[in-house]
Amino acid sequence: MDLPVVVGVDGSEESLRAVDRAADEAALRGAPLRLVHASLWERYEGALIAQEVGRPAEEVMAQDVLGAAERRAHRRRPGLAVTTAVLAEEPEFGLVNESSLARLLVLGRRGRSGVAELLLGSVSLSVAAHARCPVIVLRAGAEEPAASGRVVLGVAGKGACPAAVRFAAEEAALRGVPLEAVRAWRRPAHTAAGHTPASGEPARDREEEAAAALDEALRDLPEGLEPRRRTAEGPARDVLVDASRDAGLLVVGARRRTGRRFGLQLGRVAHGVLHHAACPVAVVPEPA
């Protein structure tokens, strides 16, 4: 089966940007594109779709939302194989179910508020936390083309996430861009209680440990792929957000907690970069 790239659409400007990105991702992979609309999803930007279909906003239906998104995808990537589906579900559940048979899921930054949000919306956050395939969540505002900018891989503090490493390597190869693996480290706060912050040897030890963790995480990369390795002092979230400022894609792993269906499924770092990164973020599920 040729698994599709799936994108959730609700008629909002953010979701239509997601259609553009998903069409690019599907074309890049030679994969079909699947547009899905959860019929229990609130309309955020009905006026935008209403203007395109030429009907009052209160008469715009799910098929109109999908039809407008399909036309946009074909304009973006003529010849792309596109299918559509209306899901009689809440978007969180419908999109997570779709992820079971998807190569990639693409989402805009929307929640359940009619007001544009500064931070990541609840729907996008929930789906990224529970999806069974990699999820690309777009940043607010205009998006870069899918192939622009280097791919940044955040190497976790508690061991590498092999699925995230593989995904980042594949993305860099697909796009023909550099791969940069980043590991944050922190110097010991004090040599002893009440003493001044440590410097010198303890700090060098932490930095060397971070470099060794990078080497371990990247040891099984395909031959010919030579990523840039970088360690940086500071909180992991802040280091990765800073690295995202001139990147095309930031990749982080998310360890799934087996047997747990509800509650936060993302670590603090993944949660933080989803809210604050300056480029699209790919969250790659990793079994616990």
Residue pairs with C-beta under 8 A, 6 or more apart in sequence:
1 101
2 31
2 32
3 31
3 101
3 102
3 103
4 26
4 31
4 32
4 33
4 34
4 83
4 101
4 102
4 103
5 22
5 25
5 26
5 29
5 31
5 32
5 33
5 34
5 102
5 103
5 104
5 105
5 106
6 22
6 34
6 36
6 95
6 98
6 99
6 102
6 104
6 105
6 106
7 15
7 18
7 19
7 21
7 22
7 33
7 34
7 35
7 36
7 69
7 105
7 106
7 107
8 15
8 18
8 36
8 37
8 38
8 41
8 91
8 94
8 95
8 105
8 106
8 107
8 108
8 123
8 127
9 15
9 16
9 18
9 19
9 35
9 36
9 37
9 65
9 66
9 69
10 37
10 38
10 41
10 42
10 43
10 44
10 45
10 65
10 91
10 110
11 43
11 44
11 45
11 46
11 48
11 49
11 60
11 65
11 68
12 44
12 45
12 48
12 108
12 110
13 45
13 48
14 44
14 108
14 109
14 110
14 138
14 140
15 69
15 108
15 110
16 48
16 68
16 69
16 72
17 108
17 138
17 142
17 143
18 106
18 107
18 108
18 138
19 35
19 69
19 72
19 73
19 76
20 72
20 73
20 76
20 143
21 106
21 136
21 138
21 143
21 146
21 280
22 33
22 73
22 104
22 106
23 33
23 73
23 76
23 77
23 80
24 76
24 77
24 145
24 146
24 147
25 31
25 104
25 106
25 136
25 146
26 32
26 33
26 77
26 80
27 77
27 80
28 146
28 147
28 174
28 175
29 103
29 104
29 174
31 103
31 104
32 80
32 81
32 82
32 83
33 73
33 77
33 80
33 81
33 82
33 83
34 82
34 83
34 84
34 85
34 98
34 102
35 66
35 69
35 70
35 73
35 82
35 83
35 84
35 85
36 84
36 85
36 86
36 87
36 94
36 95
36 98
37 62
37 65
37 66
37 69
37 84
37 85
37 86
37 87
38 87
38 89
38 90
38 91
38 94
38 95
39 62
39 86
39 87
39 88
39 89
40 88
40 89
40 90
40 91
41 90
41 91
41 123
42 112
42 114
43 57
43 60
44 110
44 114
46 57
46 58
46 60
47 57
49 57
49 60
49 64
49 65
49 68
50 56
50 57
50 59
50 60
52 68
53 60
53 64
53 67
53 68
55 64
62 86
63 86
66 84
66 85
66 86
67 84
69 84
70 82
70 84
73 80
73 82
74 80
74 82
87 94
87 97
87 98
89 97
91 123
91 127
92 123
92 126
92 127
92 130
95 105
95 107
95 123
95 127
95 131
96 126
96 127
96 130
96 131
96 132
98 105
99 105
99 127
99 131
99 132
99 133
99 135
100 132
100 133
102 133
103 133
104 133
104 134
104 135
104 136
105 127
105 131
105 133
105 134
105 135
105 136
106 135
106 136
106 138
107 123
107 124
107 127
107 128
107 135
107 136
107 137
107 138
108 124
108 137
108 138
109 117
109 120
109 121
109 124
109 137
109 138
109 139
109 140
110 117
110 121
110 123
110 124
111 117
111 120
111 121
111 122
111 123
111 124
111 125
112 121
112 122
112 123
113 121
116 140
118 140
119 275
120 137
120 274
120 275
124 137
124 274
125 266
125 271
125 274
127 135
128 135
128 137
128 254
128 266
128 274
128 283
129 254
129 264
129 265
129 266
129 283
130 265
131 283
131 285
132 285
133 285
134 167
134 282
134 283
134 284
134 285
135 282
135 283
136 249
136 280
136 281
136 282
137 274
137 280
137 281
137 282
137 283
138 280
139 277
139 278
139 279
139 280
139 281
143 280
144 248
144 279
146 175
146 248
147 175
147 176
147 177
147 248
148 177
148 248
149 177
149 246
149 247
149 248
149 249
149 279
150 172
150 177
150 178
150 179
150 180
150 246
150 247
150 248
151 168
151 171
151 172
151 175
151 177
151 178
151 179
151 180
151 247
151 248
151 249
151 250
151 251
152 168
152 180
152 181
152 182
152 240
152 243
152 244
152 247
152 249
152 250
152 251
153 164
153 165
153 168
153 179
153 180
153 181
153 182
153 227
153 251
154 164
154 182
154 183
154 236
154 240
154 243
154 250
154 251
154 252
154 253
154 269
154 273
155 165
155 181
155 182
155 183
155 213
155 214
155 217
156 236
156 252
156 253
156 267
156 269
157 183
157 184
157 236
157 269
159 213
160 213
160 216
160 217
161 252
161 253
161 254
161 255
161 284
161 286
162 220
162 286
163 253
163 284
163 285
163 286
164 251
164 252
164 253
164 284
164 286
165 181
165 217
165 218
165 220
165 221
167 251
167 282
167 284
168 179
168 181
168 251
168 282
169 179
169 221
169 222
169 225
169 227
171 249
171 251
171 282
172 178
172 179
172 225
172 227
173 222
173 225
175 248
177 248
178 227
178 228
179 225
179 227
179 228
180 227
180 228
180 229
180 230
180 243
180 247
181 214
181 217
181 218
181 227
181 228
181 229
181 230
182 230
182 231
182 232
182 239
182 240
182 243
183 210
183 211
183 213
183 214
183 217
183 230
183 231
183 232
184 210
184 231
184 232
184 233
184 234
184 235
184 236
184 238
184 239
184 240
185 206
185 207
185 209
185 210
185 231
185 232
185 233
186 206
186 233
186 234
186 235
187 197
187 198
187 199
187 202
187 203
187 206
187 233
188 197
188 198
188 202
188 203
188 206
189 197
189 198
190 196
190 197
190 198
191 198
191 202
203 233
207 231
207 233
210 231
211 229
211 231
214 229
214 231
215 229
218 227
218 229
221 227
230 243
232 239
232 242
232 243
236 269
237 268
237 269
237 272
237 273
237 276
240 250
240 252
240 269
240 273
240 277
241 272
241 273
241 276
241 277
241 278
243 250
244 250
244 273
244 277
244 278
244 279
244 281
245 278
245 279
247 278
247 279
248 279
248 280
249 279
249 280
249 281
249 282
250 273
250 277
250 279
250 280
250 281
250 282
251 281
251 282
251 284
252 269
252 270
252 273
252 281
252 282
252 283
252 284
253 270
253 283
253 284
253 285
253 286
254 265
254 266
254 267
254 270
254 283
254 284
254 285
254 286
255 267
255 286
255 287
255 288
256 265
256 285
256 286
256 287
256 288
257 263
257 265
257 288
258 287
258 288
264 271
266 274
266 283
270 283
273 281
274 281
274 283
